[in-house]
Amino acid sequence: MRRTSARIEPRLAGMAGALVGALLAGGCAAMPDSGGVSKIELSRSSAEKNLQVRIFPVEPAKGAKPQDLLAGFLDALTADDSYVTARKYLTPDARTSWNPEAGINVLAANPGHLKVSVTDNDTEVSIPVPGQLVSQVDDRHSYGESPRKIEFNFSFVREKAGEWRIDKLPDGLILNEVNFRNSYRQVDRFFYAAPDPSAPTAAAVTNQDVLIADPIYLRRRIDPLGSAVRALVSGPSTWLGPVARSAFPAGLGPNAVESVTLDDNRTGHVTLSGVDLGSATACRRMATQLLYTLADQGTGPVERLELKAKHGGPVCQASRADEPATGPGSLAGQMSTRQFYQRADDGVLHETRGDAVGEPVHGPLGRAQQSGRPLGAVAVARDGERAAAISADGHQLFTVPFLDSLPAMPQPVLTTPSRPGSKGDDGLTSPTWDGRGDLYVVDRDPAGPRVLMVRDKQAVPVAVDDLVGRSVQGIKVSSDGVRVALLLKEGKDSKEQRLWLGLLVHGGTKDAPTARITGLRLANPAFQEVLAVSWAEADQLLVLGKEKDKTQQLQYISTDGSQNRDARLLGGGEMGAVAASESRATNALPVPPVLALEKEGGKPYRLVNNQWRELVLPYKASAFIYPG
């Protein structure tokens, strides 16, 4: 897990502060924003302790019984020898037909000791292998939570030499959780976000090249660079496919990758065979995907990428310095490091940078409201030039430029009715901006709850597929504008809120835009109550939640729904408001600090080098806000 463009292996060291920072993202207070931060620790799971364990496989012993062969075969699957030893447990026909790349079944533990009685006259035997499935990785290297009981069937035959061998077996791998974490690591491949056909012309041009991460699992120690490139050219995961676009020709398979190297000057070199690299623009777009994909493989920063075809043709390059910027997170905005807070007494919005006490923002949000009632949740746009604000009663939404020339609050862009008998759980909540300039908000009107996109003061309903009796309570939109995190209430009367991930598919025309959230997937099913969530990195969210009968936990969760058990953050104490920037670290700019307010007393803090330091403000604050 990282706050730079290159992933640090094993994605643990020195990252506690950055991890918390990404979670406690704020601004849009309607997504719950309380939780423990007074104590920060890294827990060392059994998987993390074994990250560097090398397993050396053992070949089949002479005279081994079927159950011993099965145990040896399962152990050999974890070895770093490209399954050379594992295949020695198979018959010649099975060696040819077995496909270890068909996917991975991750079990909670190894199958128990299986006793099978065989006599000297037996020539065939079958062994059913039960297990508790935790998750699966498909043939495109994508992870999915799928806890359930499962059974695998293995058949054995006695060969002419009298030795037993595995004759029939399921394709793919069977690994326990510890061996899976030891042998595989999560990395990212990058694709372009699908364009919005309804976007204004200027926005469409600006946003057409932003990269989005597609997390996958690859072997830690077997050709990591080549494996990543082969996975990239094969296309995106099934889940991300509806909103992802690749510059590589459709149907290009992994065999097209001829060579992948990284030289001492941090330049990657990729050669493809059997492919036309097309125009210079098309070739450069491919090279850009490769640049950021290789930079995520734990090899340190990759500054340049050179792409060429095996049999001649154009040679193109991509660099981090290329303009326009296309890197992951580039739509988070250059203003994403700016820090804001709301005064507790009158709701006035102040801007502060570092240790500076700050000044009120320009325009109506920098002045006390004429009604005397402070505004509700505020979300600063990613361009830093305006903000969205919800009225004190929760039933009006304003977009307000930071302009002194604006004498008073503008007319609301959205109004939702107040229903008789409301218990305070209706109205508007969770304003959030994407990097395209669109604003999203949840309307919890009991007569018709809905998600809305506000573009140029036009409110567009956003359909949400497959809610199945759930209701949306909060939303966080990624800066690329095609992925969302949703807090869904489980049933009408339930208090459970779970985190779901979805895709935001744009359509329609400039005059009649449409938007739909689809592909919902549950993130970390163990969390029965999610208290806070924030987009953190190109492929990560940081989540504060609770498992049943357990204390609050901070966890790093990928957009594939998987939890990083190698870097778990624990928090103690209670905070009433927290915020952090979605900005990615660069060589020139560090990650902006986490800002937090105590739940009792409202004392402000900032997180520096994993230590909470009190922040001096001239006024008591009710919320901290970063753009987004």
Secondary structure, 3 states (H helix, E strand, C coil): CCCCCCCCCCCCCCCHHHHHHHHCCCCCCCCCCCECCCCCEEECCHHHHCCCCCCCCCCCCCCCCHHHHHHHHHHHCCCCCCCHHHHCCECHHHHHHCCHHHCEEEECCCCCCCCCCCCCCCCEEEEEEEEEEEEEECCCCCEEEEEEEEEEEEEEEECCCCCEEEEECCCCEEEEHHHHHHHEEEEEEEEEECCCCCCCHHHHHHHCCCEEEEEEEEECCCCHHHHHHHHHHCCCCCCCHHHEECCCCCCCCHHHEEEEEECCCCEEEEEECCCCCCCHHHHHHHHHHHHHHHHCCCCCCCCEEEEEECCCCCCEEEECCCCCCCCCCHHHCCCCCCEEEEECCCCCEEEECCCCCCEECCCHHHCCCCCCCCCCCEEECCCCCEEEEECCCCCEEEEEECCCCCCCCCCCCEECCCCCCCCCCCCEEEEEECCCCCEEEEECCCCCCEEEEEECCEEEEEEECCCCCCEEEEEEECCCCCEEEEEEECCCCCCCEEEEEEEEEEEECCCCEEEEEEEEEECCCCEEEEEEEEECCCCEEEEEEEECCCCEEEEEEECCCCECCCCEEECCCCEEEEECCCCCCCCCCCCCCEEEEECCCCCEEEEECCEEEECCCCCCEEEEECCC
